[in-house]
């Protein structure tokens, strides 16, 4: 039941509010791609590259920072849009960005800690990483919606996912399969364009990369928010005190 309900909420949100779902992420991913795709060529074009790697390294670090910012903003926007969808209305982009601004730093910290923990867990024979990924799958939407501290967000995620972790693991596998299919489609399209015109491929390649990045960033965030709403309702809802503040 959980899996089908989450997929339904995910597809409904994409159909009803694509601007809130894909608008911020496309802008941020385009900026990140511009900075990170080829720092040396960018510096040479602007006349700043003089043989030193310092500026290029700083650009790479800036791209990583933008990636963290993107995750935080997208998760907040998607959570706000998902909650509005549950109320039977469409959240404006301004409402979504307002929530992103208010919960910006906690979301960056939660996303970073989750990624590091999963990475370390995967290095420890994979299974611990999978367990962490399922237990903390809802930490980011909890942080965005419930105004919880970082430690309470992780604890709340563990409580909400208890009893549903095999279904969440199945959702993670579905997300992985979708990402693999999208990456394969991007590769095929890029190869096809390259056969038509190598010069056109130079233009199409970064565009396709940004489009793929938009989906690979947004889809997990939407699924996490949809799962959060389903499990929150299943466990009797969330703190009502914050309901009115989400869209203020």
C-alpha positions in Angstrom: 0.0 0.0 0.0 2.8 2.4 0.9 4.6 2.0 -2.3 1.6 2.6 -4.6 0.5 5.6 -2.5 3.9 7.2 -2.6 4.1 6.7 -6.4 0.7 8.3 -6.7 1.6 11.3 -4.6 4.9 11.7 -6.5 3.3 11.6 -10.0 0.4 13.9 -8.9 2.9 16.5 -7.6 4.9 16.5 -10.7 1.8 17.0 -12.8 0.2 19.6 -10.7 3.2 21.8 -9.6 6.2 21.3 -12.0 7.4 24.8 -11.4 8.0 24.3 -7.6 9.4 20.8 -8.3 11.8 21.6 -11.1 12.2 25.4 -11.2 14.8 26.0 -8.4 16.7 22.8 -9.1 17.1 23.5 -12.9 18.6 27.0 -12.1 21.0 25.7 -9.4 22.0 22.6 -11.4 22.7 24.8 -14.5 24.9 27.1 -12.3 26.7 24.1 -10.9 27.3 22.6 -14.4 28.6 25.9 -15.6 31.2 26.0 -12.8 32.1 22.4 -12.5 32.0 21.0 -16.1 35.3 22.4 -17.2 36.9 25.0 -14.9 40.0 25.3 -17.0 38.1 26.2 -20.2 35.9 28.6 -18.3 38.9 30.4 -16.8 40.7 30.4 -20.2 37.6 31.9 -21.8 37.4 34.7 -19.3 41.1 35.4 -19.4 41.8 34.5 -15.8 43.7 31.2 -16.2 47.4 31.8 -16.0 48.7 28.3 -15.2 47.7 28.2 -11.6 45.3 25.5 -10.3 44.2 27.6 -7.3 41.2 29.3 -9.0 40.1 26.1 -10.7 40.2 24.3 -7.3 38.1 27.0 -5.7 35.6 26.6 -8.5 35.4 22.9 -7.9 34.8 23.5 -4.2 32.2 26.1 -5.1 30.4 23.5 -7.3 30.3 21.1 -4.3 28.8 23.9 -2.1 26.2 24.6 -4.7 25.4 20.9 -4.8 24.7 21.0 -1.0 22.6 24.1 -1.4 20.7 22.5 -4.2 19.8 19.5 -2.1 18.6 21.7 0.8 16.5 24.0 -1.4 14.9 21.3 -3.5 14.0 19.2 -0.4 12.3 22.2 1.2 10.5 23.3 -1.9 9.3 19.8 -2.6 8.1 19.3 1.0 6.2 22.5 0.9 4.6 21.7 -2.4 3.7 18.2 -1.2 2.0 19.5 2.0 0.0 22.0 -0.1 -1.0 19.2 -2.4 -2.3 17.2 0.6 -4.4 20.3 1.5 -5.9 20.2 -2.0 -4.1 23.4 -3.3 -1.1 24.4 -5.3 1.8 26.0 -3.4 3.4 29.0 -5.1 7.1 29.1 -5.8 7.4 31.9 -3.3 5.9 29.8 -0.5 8.3 27.0 -1.3 11.3 29.2 -1.4 10.2 30.8 1.9 10.4 27.4 3.6 13.7 26.7 2.0 15.1 30.0 3.4 13.8 29.3 6.9 15.2 25.8 7.1 18.2 26.3 4.9 21.2 25.5 7.2 19.6 22.6 9.1 18.7 20.9 5.8 22.3 21.3 4.6 23.6 19.7 7.8 21.1 16.9 7.8 21.8 16.1 4.1 25.5 16.2 4.6 25.5 14.0 7.7 23.1 11.5 6.0 25.3 11.2 3.0 28.5 10.8 5.1 26.8 8.1 7.3 25.5 6.2 4.3 28.9 6.4 2.6 30.7 5.1 5.7 28.0 2.4 6.1 28.4 1.2 2.5 32.2 0.9 3.1 31.3 -1.4 6.1 30.1 -4.3 4.0 27.3 -2.4 2.4 24.5 -3.6 4.7 25.0 -0.9 7.4 24.7 1.8 4.6 21.5 0.4 3.4 20.1 0.3 6.9 21.0 3.9 7.5 19.5 4.9 4.1 16.2 3.4 5.1 16.2 4.6 8.7 17.1 8.2 7.9 15.2 8.4 4.6 12.8 10.9 6.1 15.3 13.0 8.0 15.3 15.8 5.5 11.5 16.3 5.1 11.2 16.1 8.9 13.8 18.9 9.2 11.9 21.0 6.6 8.4 20.5 8.0 8.6 19.9 11.7 11.2 22.5 12.7 13.0 19.7 14.6 16.6 19.9 15.7 19.1 17.8 13.8 19.2 15.0 16.3 15.4 15.0 16.7 15.1 14.8 12.9 17.1 11.6 12.8 15.2 10.2 15.7 11.8 11.1 14.2 12.8 9.5 10.9 13.7 6.3 12.7 10.3 6.3 14.5 8.3 7.0 11.3 10.1 4.3 9.2 9.9 1.6 11.9 7.8 -1.2 10.5 8.0 0.1 6.9 11.7 -0.2 6.1 11.4 -3.1 3.7 8.9 -1.0 1.7 11.2 2.0 1.9 14.1 -0.2 0.7 11.9 -1.2 -2.3 11.3 2.5 -3.0 15.0 3.1 -3.0 15.5 0.3 -5.5 12.8 1.8 -7.7 14.5 5.2 -7.5 17.8 3.6 -8.4 16.3 1.8 -11.4 14.7 5.1 -12.6 18.1 6.9 -12.3 19.8 4.1 -14.3 17.1 4.3 -17.1 17.4 8.1 -17.2 21.2 7.9 -17.4 21.0 5.4 -20.2 18.5 7.6 -22.1 20.8 10.6 -21.7 23.8 8.6 -23.1 21.8 7.4 -26.1 20.5 10.9 -26.8 24.0 12.3 -26.5 25.4 9.7 -28.9 22.6 10.2 -31.4 23.2 14.0 -31.4 26.9 13.3 -31.8 26.2 11.2 -34.9 24.2 14.1 -36.4 26.7 16.8 -35.6 29.8 16.8 -33.3 29.5 20.5 -32.8 25.9 20.2 -31.8 26.8 17.5 -29.3 29.1 20.1 -27.5 25.9 22.2 -26.9 23.5 19.4 -26.2 25.8 17.5 -23.8 25.7 20.1 -20.9 22.0 20.6 -21.5 21.3 16.9 -21.2 23.5 16.7 -18.1 21.5 19.5 -16.4 18.2 17.9 -17.3 19.4 14.5 -15.9 20.7 16.2 -12.7 17.3 17.9 -12.3 15.6 14.5 -12.2 18.2 12.8 -10.1 18.0 15.5 -7.5 14.2 16.1 -7.6 12.8 12.6 -7.8 14.4 11.3 -4.5 13.3 14.5 -2.7 9.7 14.1 -4.0 9.6 10.4 -3.0 11.0 11.2 0.5 8.4 13.9 1.0 5.6 11.7 -0.2 6.7 8.8 2.1 6.9 11.3 5.0 3.3 12.4 4.4 2.1 8.9 4.2 3.9 7.6 7.3 3.1 10.8 9.2 -0.6 10.2 8.6 -0.2 6.5 9.4 1.3 7.3 12.7 -1.3 9.9 13.6 0.0 13.1 12.0 2.8 15.5 12.9 3.1 18.4 15.3 0.1 20.6 14.6 1.8 23.7 15.9 4.0 24.0 12.9 1.2 23.5 10.3 0.4 27.2 10.1 4.1 28.3 10.0 5.1 26.2 7.0 3.5 28.7 4.5 4.1 31.9 6.5 
